[in-house]
Amino acid sequence: MSTATRQYMPPNGRLQTTNLPRQSDVPRAVASLLEITKQLQEMLRLWSMSCATEQHVSDVYVRLGTEFNSTVVAFQNFGIDLSDIYQIPQDLRTVLEACLSEDPSAHALNKYLPRVRQIIATLLRGLQSKQAAYWHAVGGDTSIRR
């Protein structure tokens, strides 16, 4: 859940509950998304050696989509728009479909993995470009966090 329930006592004396975004949601969502991109690349490597099936790759892709959506929502909770990277899951899907339509091999991996990595790099740049807006939204300084 991307919001924390907080209770406060307003001047009228009635207890109210609000849903406020939690600062930890964005870093957690981004970390999960980055981890799943690594898993996708590893699953493609395993597929190329016939150690994983198309279904295994597909399952990781579905989890990536879920993590991507969670990341978008986490940023949106702070008023930060990620529409410039909305096409990333579809771009990955297109490349994965083309890759998986071939027989598993090092040749297929070498043919499609550079494009997968390029798409992931675009995702990373997109997320990095929102970093200052996020730190501003949570009241932190906007220098790069490591």
C-alpha positions as CSV (number, residue, x, y, z in Angstrom):
1,M,0.0,0.0,0.0
2,S,1.5,3.3,-1.0
3,T,-0.1,5.5,1.7
4,A,0.1,5.6,5.4
5,T,-3.0,6.1,7.5
6,R,-2.4,8.9,9.9
7,Q,-4.7,10.2,12.6
8,Y,-4.8,13.8,13.8
9,M,-6.9,16.0,16.0
10,P,-8.1,19.1,14.1
11,P,-9.2,22.2,16.0
12,N,-12.9,21.0,16.0
13,G,-11.9,18.2,18.3
14,R,-13.0,15.4,16.0
15,L,-10.5,12.6,15.2
16,Q,-9.9,12.2,11.5
17,T,-7.9,9.8,9.4
18,T,-5.9,10.9,6.3
19,N,-4.0,9.0,3.8
20,L,-0.5,10.5,3.2
21,P,2.2,9.2,1.0
22,R,5.1,7.6,2.8
23,Q,8.6,8.8,1.9
24,S,9.8,5.2,1.9
25,D,7.4,4.1,-0.9
26,V,9.4,5.6,-3.8
27,P,12.8,4.2,-2.8
28,R,11.3,0.8,-2.1
29,A,9.4,0.7,-5.4
30,V,12.5,1.9,-7.4
31,A,14.7,-0.7,-5.7
32,S,12.2,-3.5,-6.5
33,L,11.9,-2.4,-10.1
34,L,15.7,-2.3,-10.5
35,E,16.0,-5.8,-9.0
36,I,13.4,-7.2,-11.4
37,T,15.2,-5.7,-14.4
38,K,18.3,-7.6,-13.3
39,Q,16.2,-10.8,-12.9
40,L,14.8,-10.3,-16.4
41,Q,18.2,-10.1,-17.9
42,E,19.3,-13.2,-16.0
43,M,16.2,-15.1,-17.0
44,L,16.9,-14.2,-20.7
45,R,20.4,-15.6,-20.2
46,L,19.1,-18.8,-18.8
47,W,16.5,-19.0,-21.6
48,S,19.3,-18.7,-24.2
49,M,21.0,-21.8,-22.6
50,S,17.6,-23.7,-22.5
51,C,17.8,-23.6,-18.7
52,A,14.6,-21.5,-18.5
53,T,11.4,-21.5,-20.6
54,E,9.5,-18.8,-22.3
55,Q,7.0,-19.0,-19.5
56,H,9.8,-18.2,-17.0
57,V,10.8,-15.1,-18.9
58,S,7.1,-14.1,-19.3
59,D,6.6,-14.5,-15.5
60,V,9.5,-12.2,-14.8
61,Y,8.2,-9.7,-17.3
62,V,4.7,-9.7,-15.6
63,R,6.4,-9.0,-12.3
64,L,8.3,-6.2,-13.9
65,G,5.1,-4.7,-15.1
66,T,3.6,-4.9,-11.6
67,E,6.7,-3.3,-10.1
68,F,6.7,-0.6,-12.8
69,N,3.1,0.2,-12.0
70,S,3.8,0.4,-8.3
71,T,6.7,2.7,-9.0
72,V,4.5,5.0,-11.1
73,V,1.9,5.1,-8.3
74,A,4.5,5.8,-5.7
75,F,5.8,8.8,-7.6
76,Q,2.2,10.0,-8.4
77,N,1.5,10.0,-4.7
78,F,4.0,12.8,-4.5
79,G,2.6,14.6,-7.6
80,I,5.5,13.4,-9.8
81,D,4.5,12.5,-13.4
82,L,6.3,9.5,-15.0
83,S,4.4,9.6,-18.3
84,D,7.6,10.1,-20.2
85,I,8.5,6.5,-19.4
86,Y,5.1,4.9,-19.7
87,Q,6.1,3.1,-22.9
88,I,8.9,1.1,-21.2
89,P,6.9,-2.0,-20.5
90,Q,5.4,-2.1,-24.0
91,D,8.9,-1.5,-25.5
92,L,10.2,-4.5,-23.5
93,R,7.3,-6.6,-24.4
94,T,7.9,-6.0,-28.1
95,V,11.6,-7.0,-27.8
96,L,10.9,-10.0,-25.6
97,E,8.2,-11.3,-28.0
98,A,10.7,-11.1,-30.9
99,C,13.4,-12.7,-28.9
100,L,11.3,-15.6,-27.6
101,S,9.9,-16.3,-31.1
102,E,13.4,-17.6,-31.9
103,D,14.9,-20.8,-30.7
104,P,16.9,-20.4,-27.4
105,S,20.5,-19.7,-28.3
106,A,23.4,-17.4,-27.6
107,H,22.8,-15.9,-31.0
108,A,19.3,-14.9,-30.1
109,L,20.4,-13.5,-26.8
110,N,23.2,-11.4,-28.4
111,K,20.7,-10.2,-31.0
112,Y,18.1,-8.9,-28.5
113,L,19.8,-8.3,-25.2
114,P,21.4,-5.0,-26.3
115,R,17.9,-3.6,-27.0
116,V,16.6,-4.9,-23.6
117,R,19.5,-3.1,-21.9
118,Q,18.9,0.1,-23.9
119,I,15.3,0.1,-22.8
120,I,16.3,-0.5,-19.2
121,A,18.8,2.3,-19.5
122,T,16.0,4.6,-20.7
123,L,14.0,3.6,-17.6
124,L,16.9,4.4,-15.3
125,R,17.5,7.8,-16.9
126,G,13.8,8.5,-16.6
127,L,13.7,7.6,-12.9
128,Q,16.9,9.5,-12.3
129,S,15.4,12.6,-14.0
130,K,12.6,12.6,-11.3
131,Q,15.0,12.2,-8.4
132,A,15.2,16.0,-7.7
133,A,11.5,16.4,-7.8
134,Y,11.0,13.5,-5.3
135,W,13.6,14.9,-2.8
136,H,12.0,18.3,-3.1
137,A,8.5,16.8,-2.5
138,V,9.7,15.1,0.7
139,G,11.5,18.2,1.9
140,G,15.0,16.8,1.4
141,D,17.9,18.3,-0.5
142,T,18.0,17.5,-4.2
143,S,21.6,16.3,-4.4
144,I,22.1,12.8,-5.7
145,R,21.4,10.0,-3.2
146,R,23.6,7.0,-3.2
